[in-house]
Amino acid sequence: MALAEEEHRRDFYAVLTGFRRYTPTELSVLWLEKDRYWPELWLEQWEGSLPAARAAAA
């Protein structure tokens, strides 16, 4: 986040703090399976890409 440009930080902050009710249809695209969803997969991929995570896994 600290490395992002100011505009991207503002956009990201707006997304994170933009609390509103989402419909099940809007949220359904995030789910891969019954107990797995895209954001979880994205975080796992991101963690795996970090140098410290790769070193710890080796």
Backbone as numpy.savetxt, mean C-alpha at the origin, in Angstrom:
# Nx Ny Nz CAx CAy CAz Cx Cy Cz
8.45 8.22 2.00 7.62 9.41 2.00 8.49 10.66 2.00
9.56 10.65 2.78 10.42 11.82 2.87 11.13 12.10 1.55
11.32 11.08 0.72 12.01 11.26 -0.55 11.08 11.74 -1.66
9.78 11.69 -1.42 8.81 12.10 -2.43 8.77 13.62 -2.55
8.39 14.08 -3.72 8.24 15.51 -3.93 7.04 16.01 -3.13
7.02 17.29 -2.88 5.96 17.90 -2.06 4.57 17.58 -2.60
4.38 17.67 -3.89 3.07 17.40 -4.48 2.63 15.97 -4.20
3.54 15.02 -4.32 3.20 13.63 -4.08 2.92 13.38 -2.60
3.66 14.04 -1.73 3.39 13.91 -0.29 2.00 14.43 0.04
1.62 15.57 -0.54 0.28 16.12 -0.30 -0.80 15.17 -0.81
-0.60 14.62 -2.00 -1.58 13.69 -2.56 -1.70 12.44 -1.69
-0.58 11.89 -1.26 -0.59 10.70 -0.43 -1.28 10.97 0.90
-0.96 12.12 1.50 -1.59 12.50 2.75 -3.10 12.63 2.57
-3.51 13.21 1.46 -4.94 13.37 1.19 -5.62 12.02 1.05
-4.96 11.08 0.42 -5.53 9.73 0.29 -5.65 9.07 1.66
-4.59 9.16 2.46 -4.60 8.51 3.77 -5.60 9.12 4.73
-5.82 10.41 4.62 -6.72 11.07 5.57 -8.10 11.34 4.99
-8.33 10.91 3.76 -9.62 11.13 3.12 -10.65 10.11 3.55
-11.01 10.15 4.80 -11.95 9.18 5.33 -13.32 9.40 4.72
-13.87 8.35 4.17 -15.23 8.35 3.68 -15.68 6.90 3.61
-16.94 6.70 3.43 -17.47 5.35 3.30 -17.28 4.87 1.87
-16.73 3.69 1.74 -16.55 3.09 0.43 -17.59 1.99 0.26
-18.08 1.83 -0.95 -19.06 0.78 -1.22 -18.34 -0.56 -1.35
-19.01 -1.65 -1.11 -18.40 -2.97 -1.31 -17.89 -3.15 -2.74
-18.57 -2.57 -3.70 -18.13 -2.68 -5.09 -16.80 -1.99 -5.29
-16.61 -0.82 -4.69 -15.34 -0.10 -4.80 -14.21 -0.89 -4.17
-14.48 -1.55 -3.05 -13.45 -2.28 -2.33 -13.19 -3.68 -2.90
-14.13 -4.22 -3.62 -13.99 -5.59 -4.12 -12.79 -5.76 -5.03
-12.39 -4.73 -5.73 -11.24 -4.85 -6.64 -9.92 -5.02 -5.89
-9.91 -4.78 -4.59 -8.69 -4.92 -3.80 -8.45 -6.36 -3.35
-9.45 -7.21 -3.45 -9.32 -8.56 -2.92 -8.89 -9.55 -3.99
-7.87 -10.35 -3.65 -7.39 -11.41 -4.52 -8.17 -12.70 -4.27
-8.28 -13.05 -2.99 -8.94 -14.27 -2.55 -9.72 -13.93 -1.29
-10.24 -14.93 -0.64 -11.05 -14.69 0.56 -10.28 -13.96 1.65
-9.03 -14.35 1.88 -8.28 -13.76 2.99 -7.04 -12.99 2.54
-6.88 -12.75 1.25 -5.72 -12.00 0.74 -6.22 -10.81 -0.07
-5.53 -9.71 0.05 -5.92 -8.55 -0.73 -4.68 -7.86 -1.29
-4.88 -7.09 -2.35 -3.78 -6.45 -3.06 -2.88 -5.61 -2.17
-3.40 -4.74 -1.31 -2.48 -3.94 -0.48 -1.52 -4.79 0.35
-1.99 -5.92 0.85 -1.11 -6.82 1.60 0.01 -7.35 0.71
-0.34 -7.74 -0.50 0.64 -8.23 -1.46 1.65 -7.14 -1.82
1.15 -5.93 -2.04 2.04 -4.82 -2.39 3.04 -4.55 -1.26
2.56 -4.59 -0.02 3.46 -4.36 1.12 4.50 -5.47 1.23
4.10 -6.71 1.00 5.05 -7.82 1.04 6.11 -7.67 -0.04
5.69 -7.27 -1.24 6.64 -7.08 -2.33 7.59 -5.94 -2.01
7.07 -4.87 -1.44 7.90 -3.72 -1.10 8.92 -4.10 -0.02
8.46 -4.81 1.02 9.37 -5.23 2.09 10.47 -6.13 1.54
10.10 -7.02 0.62 11.08 -7.91 0.03 12.09 -7.20 -0.84
11.75 -6.01 -1.31 12.66 -5.26 -2.16 13.66 -4.43 -1.37
13.45 -4.31 -0.07 14.35 -3.51 0.76 15.67 -4.24 0.98
16.79 -3.53 0.92 18.09 -4.18 1.10 18.21 -4.95 2.42
17.73 -4.40 3.51 17.84 -5.07 4.81 17.03 -6.36 4.82
15.88 -6.36 4.17 15.04 -7.56 4.14 15.70 -8.65 3.33
16.33 -8.27 2.22 17.02 -9.27 1.39 18.21 -9.85 2.14
18.93 -9.02 2.87 20.09 -9.48 3.62 19.67 -10.42 4.76
18.57 -10.09 5.42 18.08 -10.91 6.53 17.56 -12.25 6.04
17.01 -12.27 4.84 16.47 -13.51 4.29 17.56 -14.45 3.80
18.73 -13.91 3.56 19.84 -14.73 3.01 20.52 -15.55 4.07
